[in-house]
Amino acid sequence: MSEDFETISSDEARALGEGLLLAAGYSGDHARTITDWVVRAQMDECHSHGLYRLISCCELIERGKVDPAATPVVEDRAPAIVRVDARHGVSLSAFEAGLPVLTEKARHCGIAALAINNCFHFSALWPEAETIAEKGLVAIATTVSHAWVAPAGGNKPVFGTNPFSFGWPRPGKHPFVFDFATSAIARGDIELHRRTGVPLPEGTAIDADGKPTTDPEVAVEGAMLTFGGHKGSALSAMIELLAGPLIGDLTSAESIAFDDGDKVVPRHGELIIAFDPASFLGQAATDNLKRGEALFTAIESQGPACHPQGAIGHVPATKRPAPCRLSIMCSMNCGHGRPDCKQNRFERKAGQQAKV
């Protein structure tokens, strides 16, 4: 399949992404932030949140939803709470604006929360958790989306995909990070299945009559399902409340109503919590983090399936020992709809090389 690829560097991929977003009308800061994280996601094999998401970001401008030059406003709400009004900009720009205050408050109080309001969220949630964990803090991040997911036993959308992300610092190693939707599959994965004509996994969606389906075209007219039945449904309800009413922002049902048929990424809020091990443990922090390492060793020792880049967490592509292949649908929305389209590929070989 080598003839299907054209090699570019990760720097060239970033230049491509920033160029597209600047041409679409985003400010330099927004274009840089968006591109940085979609390229990282793509290199980490998170196809549903990789370069494919450039389409969604451009559609936000086309539909007149996003403010492509919004400057986030940081508000010190309480000793352990900071709020950032994204002012209808993208969430990661608001996160970058609030991160220094969140970090300072967490180190001072031991625990602190960042509430992001009025943002458009296009990305995975692990960037927030990973960034915080790299600072030696423990992180939890949650957000709602559009009402696409039926509650356990139901047949009508109520919840969003409602992801949950967690980050744990590992001294001298990459943090342990996981990020998953409480739906059985990510919404972006359904779109990628639709574009490639690949059936969905069983147990991920129902049609408009509440019957199981693996057809992505039918699924978008019906509802997605939570993972783990009532357990995933309960977690999704919790996230609706934490990242919606608790921080004064939209629920998934309200977000899709705000969308008003434009079919762009959700406009909502995000709740991020940071914990400082040093504040909780004092001089015992180092010893207790080592106890955490014993847990990872016990998991990893059970075989390759339990290695960090597999069963127990997220490891970025730049940390992986082996080359990996990545594929996305055409970020230019070329309409070819073919997996073999040269524009539909982004491949990274060991180090800095990528193929598009």
C-alpha positions as CSV (number, residue, x, y, z in Angstrom):
1,M,0.0,0.0,0.0
2,S,3.0,2.3,-0.1
3,E,1.7,3.9,-3.3
4,D,-1.3,5.1,-1.3
5,F,0.8,7.3,1.0
6,E,2.8,10.5,0.7
7,T,5.3,11.0,3.6
8,I,5.2,14.3,5.5
9,S,6.7,15.2,8.9
10,S,4.6,15.9,12.0
11,D,5.8,19.6,11.7
12,E,4.3,19.6,8.1
13,A,1.1,18.1,9.5
14,R,0.9,20.9,12.0
15,A,1.6,23.5,9.3
16,L,-1.2,22.0,7.2
17,G,-3.7,22.1,10.1
18,E,-2.8,25.6,11.2
19,G,-3.0,26.8,7.5
20,L,-6.4,25.4,7.1
21,L,-7.7,26.9,10.3
22,L,-6.2,30.3,9.7
23,A,-7.7,30.3,6.2
24,A,-11.1,29.4,7.8
25,G,-10.9,32.4,10.0
26,Y,-9.5,31.2,13.4
27,S,-7.1,33.4,15.3
28,G,-3.5,32.3,15.5
29,D,-3.9,31.1,19.1
30,H,-6.9,29.1,18.3
31,A,-5.4,27.6,15.2
32,R,-2.2,26.6,17.1
33,T,-4.1,25.1,20.0
34,I,-6.5,23.1,17.9
35,T,-3.8,21.8,15.5
36,D,-1.5,20.8,18.3
37,W,-4.0,18.6,19.9
38,V,-5.6,17.0,16.8
39,V,-2.1,16.1,15.6
40,R,-1.2,14.6,19.0
41,A,-4.5,12.6,19.0
42,Q,-3.8,11.4,15.4
43,M,-0.3,10.2,16.3
44,D,-1.7,8.4,19.4
45,E,-4.1,6.5,17.1
46,C,-7.2,8.3,18.4
47,H,-8.6,8.5,14.9
48,S,-12.0,9.8,16.0
49,H,-10.4,12.9,17.5
50,G,-7.4,13.4,15.2
51,L,-7.0,15.4,12.0
52,Y,-10.6,14.4,11.1
53,R,-11.7,17.0,13.7
54,L,-10.4,19.8,11.5
55,I,-13.6,19.3,9.5
56,S,-15.7,20.0,12.6
57,C,-13.7,23.0,13.5
58,C,-14.2,24.6,10.1
59,E,-17.9,23.8,10.1
60,L,-18.2,25.8,13.3
61,I,-17.2,28.9,11.4
62,E,-19.3,28.0,8.4
63,R,-22.4,27.7,10.6
64,G,-21.7,31.0,12.4
65,K,-21.5,29.3,15.8
66,V,-18.0,29.7,17.2
67,D,-16.2,33.0,17.8
68,P,-12.9,32.1,16.1
69,A,-11.1,35.0,17.8
70,A,-12.6,34.7,21.3
71,T,-10.4,35.6,24.2
72,P,-11.2,33.5,27.3
73,V,-12.0,35.4,30.5
74,V,-10.6,34.0,33.8
75,E,-12.5,34.5,37.0
76,D,-11.3,33.7,40.5
77,R,-14.5,32.3,42.0
78,A,-13.3,30.9,45.4
79,P,-10.1,29.8,47.1
80,A,-10.3,26.4,45.3
81,I,-12.4,27.3,42.2
82,V,-11.5,29.1,39.0
83,R,-14.0,29.7,36.2
84,V,-13.1,30.5,32.6
85,D,-15.7,31.9,30.2
86,A,-14.7,30.6,26.8
87,R,-17.0,33.2,25.2
88,H,-18.1,30.8,22.5
89,G,-14.5,29.8,21.6
90,V,-12.9,26.4,21.7
91,S,-12.5,24.6,25.0
92,L,-8.8,23.9,24.9
93,S,-8.0,27.6,24.5
94,A,-10.0,28.2,27.7
95,F,-8.2,25.3,29.4
96,E,-4.9,26.9,28.6
97,A,-6.0,30.2,30.0
98,G,-7.2,28.7,33.3
99,L,-4.5,26.0,33.8
100,P,-2.0,28.2,35.7
101,V,-4.6,29.4,38.2
102,L,-6.0,25.8,38.6
103,T,-2.4,24.5,39.3
104,E,-1.7,27.3,41.8
105,K,-5.0,26.7,43.7
106,A,-4.5,22.9,43.8
107,R,-1.0,23.3,45.3
108,H,-2.3,25.8,47.8
109,C,-5.6,24.1,48.8
110,G,-4.7,20.4,48.0
111,I,-7.7,20.2,45.6
112,A,-9.1,22.7,43.1
113,A,-11.7,22.8,40.3
114,L,-11.7,24.6,37.0
115,A,-15.1,25.2,35.4
116,I,-15.1,26.1,31.7
117,N,-18.3,27.7,30.4
118,N,-19.7,28.6,27.0
119,C,-17.2,26.5,25.0
120,F,-17.2,24.4,21.9
121,H,-15.6,21.0,22.6
122,F,-14.2,19.1,19.6
123,S,-11.3,17.2,21.2
124,A,-10.6,14.1,23.3
125,L,-10.5,14.8,27.1
126,W,-7.1,13.2,27.7
127,P,-5.2,16.4,26.8
128,E,-6.5,18.1,29.9
129,A,-5.8,15.2,32.2
130,E,-2.4,14.5,30.7
131,T,-1.3,18.1,30.9
132,I,-2.2,18.3,34.6
133,A,-0.6,15.0,35.5
134,E,2.6,16.0,33.9
135,K,2.7,18.8,36.5
136,G,2.7,16.2,39.3
137,L,-1.0,16.5,40.0
138,V,-3.9,14.0,39.8
139,A,-6.6,15.0,37.4
140,I,-10.2,14.3,36.6
141,A,-12.0,15.9,33.6
142,T,-15.6,15.6,32.5
143,T,-17.9,17.1,29.9
144,V,-21.3,16.6,28.3
145,S,-22.0,16.6,24.6
146,H,-25.2,16.5,22.4
147,A,-28.1,14.2,23.5
148,W,-27.2,11.2,21.3
149,V,-27.3,8.4,23.9
150,A,-30.3,6.6,25.3
151,P,-30.4,5.7,29.0
152,A,-30.2,2.0,29.9
153,G,-33.6,0.4,29.0
154,G,-34.7,3.5,27.0
155,N,-34.9,4.1,23.3
156,K,-34.7,7.9,23.0
157,P,-31.5,10.1,23.4
158,V,-31.1,11.8,26.7
159,F,-27.4,11.7,27.5
160,G,-24.4,12.9,25.6
161,T,-21.4,10.6,25.0
162,N,-20.2,12.2,28.2
163,P,-16.6,11.3,28.5
164,F,-14.5,10.9,31.7
165,S,-10.8,11.3,31.8
166,F,-8.3,10.6,34.6
167,G,-4.6,11.4,35.0
168,W,-2.1,10.0,37.5
169,P,1.5,11.3,37.8
170,R,4.3,8.7,37.5
171,P,7.7,10.2,38.5
172,G,10.2,9.6,35.8
173,K,7.6,8.1,33.5
174,H,4.7,9.2,31.3
175,P,1.6,9.7,33.4
176,F,-1.1,7.0,33.6
177,V,-4.0,8.5,31.6
178,F,-7.3,7.2,30.4
179,D,-10.2,8.8,28.6
180,F,-13.4,7.1,27.6
181,A,-16.9,8.0,26.6
182,T,-19.7,6.6,28.7
183,S,-21.3,5.7,25.5
184,A,-20.4,2.3,24.0
185,I,-18.6,4.0,21.1
186,A,-17.5,7.6,20.4
187,R,-19.7,9.7,18.2
188,G,-16.7,10.4,15.9
189,D,-16.2,6.7,15.4
190,I,-19.8,6.4,14.1
191,E,-19.0,9.1,11.6
192,L,-15.8,7.3,10.5
193,H,-17.8,4.0,10.1
194,R,-20.4,5.9,8.1
195,R,-17.7,7.4,5.7
196,T,-16.0,4.1,5.2
197,G,-19.1,1.9,5.0
198,V,-18.0,-0.3,7.9
199,P,-20.7,-1.7,10.2
200,L,-20.7,-0.7,13.8
201,P,-19.9,-3.2,16.6
202,E,-23.0,-4.9,18.0
203,G,-24.4,-3.4,21.1
204,T,-23.5,0.2,20.3
205,A,-26.6,1.7,18.8
206,I,-30.4,1.3,18.2
207,D,-32.6,2.6,15.4
208,A,-35.5,5.1,15.7
209,D,-37.8,2.2,16.9
210,G,-35.4,1.1,19.6
211,K,-34.2,-2.0,17.8
212,P,-30.4,-2.9,17.7
213,T,-28.5,-1.8,14.6
214,T,-25.0,-1.9,13.2
215,D,-25.8,0.5,10.4
216,P,-24.1,3.8,11.1
217,E,-26.6,5.6,8.8
218,V,-29.5,4.2,10.8
219,A,-27.8,4.8,14.2
220,V,-27.5,8.5,13.7
221,E,-31.3,8.6,13.3
222,G,-31.8,6.5,16.4
223,A,-29.7,6.5,19.5
224,M,-26.3,5.4,20.8
225,L,-26.1,3.1,23.8
226,T,-24.1,3.4,27.1
227,F,-21.3,1.0,27.9
228,G,-22.0,-1.5,30.6
229,G,-25.8,-1.1,30.6
230,H,-27.1,0.6,33.8
231,K,-23.6,1.2,35.1
232,G,-22.6,3.4,32.1
233,S,-26.0,5.0,32.2
234,A,-25.5,6.0,35.9
235,L,-22.0,7.4,35.2
236,S,-23.4,9.4,32.2
237,A,-26.1,10.9,34.4
238,M,-23.5,11.9,37.0
239,I,-21.5,13.7,34.3
240,E,-24.6,15.5,33.0
241,L,-25.1,16.9,36.5
242,L,-21.4,17.7,37.3
243,A,-20.6,19.3,34.0
244,G,-24.0,20.9,33.4
245,P,-26.1,22.3,36.3
246,L,-23.3,22.3,38.9
247,I,-21.2,24.7,36.8
248,G,-24.1,26.6,35.3
249,D,-23.9,25.2,31.8
250,L,-25.9,23.2,29.3
251,T,-27.0,19.6,29.6
252,S,-26.7,17.4,26.5
253,A,-30.3,18.0,25.7
254,E,-29.9,21.7,25.9
255,S,-26.7,21.6,23.9
256,I,-28.4,19.9,21.0
257,A,-31.3,22.3,21.2
258,F,-28.8,25.2,21.0
259,D,-27.3,23.5,17.9
260,D,-30.8,24.0,16.2
261,G,-30.1,21.6,13.4
262,D,-26.6,22.9,12.4
263,K,-25.0,19.6,13.4
264,V,-21.8,21.0,14.7
265,V,-19.8,20.0,17.8
266,P,-21.5,20.6,21.2
267,R,-21.5,24.0,22.9
268,H,-21.4,23.3,26.7
269,G,-19.2,23.3,29.7
270,E,-16.4,21.3,31.2
271,L,-15.4,20.5,34.8
272,I,-11.8,19.7,35.7
273,I,-10.6,18.8,39.2
274,A,-6.9,18.7,40.2
275,F,-5.5,17.0,43.4
276,D,-2.0,17.7,44.8
277,P,-0.4,14.6,46.3
278,A,2.0,16.7,48.3
279,S,-0.8,18.6,50.0
280,F,-2.6,15.3,50.9
281,L,0.5,13.4,52.0
282,G,3.3,15.8,52.8
283,Q,6.7,14.1,53.0
284,A,5.0,10.8,52.5
285,A,4.0,11.7,48.9
286,T,7.0,10.1,47.3
287,D,6.5,6.8,49.1
288,N,2.8,6.6,48.3
289,L,3.4,7.3,44.6
290,K,5.8,4.4,44.7
291,R,3.0,2.3,46.1
292,G,1.0,3.3,43.0
293,E,3.9,2.0,40.9
294,A,3.5,-1.3,42.6
295,L,0.0,-1.4,41.2
296,F,1.1,-0.8,37.7
297,T,3.8,-3.4,38.0
298,A,1.2,-6.0,39.2
299,I,-1.0,-5.2,36.1
300,E,1.8,-5.1,33.6
301,S,3.4,-8.3,34.8
302,Q,0.3,-10.2,33.6
303,G,1.3,-9.9,30.0
304,P,1.2,-7.7,26.9
305,A,-2.5,-7.2,27.0
306,C,-2.1,-5.4,30.3
307,H,0.8,-3.2,29.1
308,P,0.1,0.6,29.6
309,Q,-0.5,1.3,26.0
310,G,-3.1,-1.4,26.0
311,A,-5.5,-2.2,28.8
312,I,-4.6,0.3,31.5
313,G,-4.0,3.6,29.9
314,H,-2.9,6.1,27.3
315,V,0.7,6.3,26.1
316,P,1.5,8.9,23.4
317,A,2.8,7.7,20.1
318,T,6.2,9.3,20.7
319,K,6.7,7.0,23.7
320,R,5.8,3.8,21.9
321,P,8.5,1.3,21.0
322,A,7.0,0.2,17.6
323,P,5.9,2.1,14.5
324,C,2.2,2.5,14.1
325,R,-0.2,3.1,11.2
326,L,-3.0,5.6,11.4
327,S,-5.8,6.4,9.0
328,I,-8.5,9.1,8.8
329,M,-11.1,10.2,6.4
330,C,-10.1,13.1,4.2
331,S,-9.7,16.3,6.3
332,M,-10.7,18.3,3.2
333,N,-14.0,16.6,3.1
334,C,-13.2,15.6,-0.5
335,G,-16.2,13.4,-0.8
336,H,-14.2,10.5,-2.2
337,G,-15.5,8.2,0.6
338,R,-12.8,5.6,-0.2
339,P,-10.4,4.1,2.4
340,D,-7.7,4.0,-0.4
341,C,-8.0,7.7,-1.2
342,K,-4.6,9.3,-0.8
343,Q,-6.1,12.2,1.0
344,N,-7.7,9.9,3.5
345,R,-4.5,8.8,5.2
346,F,-2.2,10.0,7.9
347,E,0.6,7.6,8.8
348,R,3.4,8.0,11.3
349,K,6.5,5.9,11.3
350,A,8.8,5.8,14.3
351,G,9.9,9.3,15.3
352,Q,8.6,12.3,13.4
353,Q,7.4,11.0,10.1
354,A,3.8,11.0,9.0
355,K,2.0,10.0,5.9
356,V,-1.0,11.7,4.4
